[in-house]
């Protein structure tokens, strides 16, 4: 019986139940001028703990923001539109890109949504957000 319990424990992610928004709060962003873009961007500085979280499955709850990023993904925010990053009320750690497994239709601004997917971190593509959830299933 003990072997069965230990075997099951090995398959449980040590990060299950993690509040991603709380983890993202600790990320430092550095303003960096990107020559070929002729502009400055906030680039995340991921610590070792967060890098270890990449590739694991998480559940995240947030608010839908109707931001057209010309991709198959949607933007999920920790806060409603009136207090979100794009309105200048929050930081870049409060938004993430969601790439759902199924097409989402009929969404309205500030719809509260929950997804489960795989965490991907981005610190080199200025056309993507810093935090991405791939293969995301709407719960």
Buried (B, 14 or more C-beta within 10 A) or exposed (E): EEEEEEEEEEEEEEBEEBEBBEBBEEBEBEEEEEEEEEEEBBBBEBEEEBEEBEEEBBBBBBBBBEBEEEEEBBBBBBBBBEBBBBEEEBBBBBBBBBBBEEEBEEEEEBBEBEBBBBBBBBBEEBEBBBBBBBEBBEE
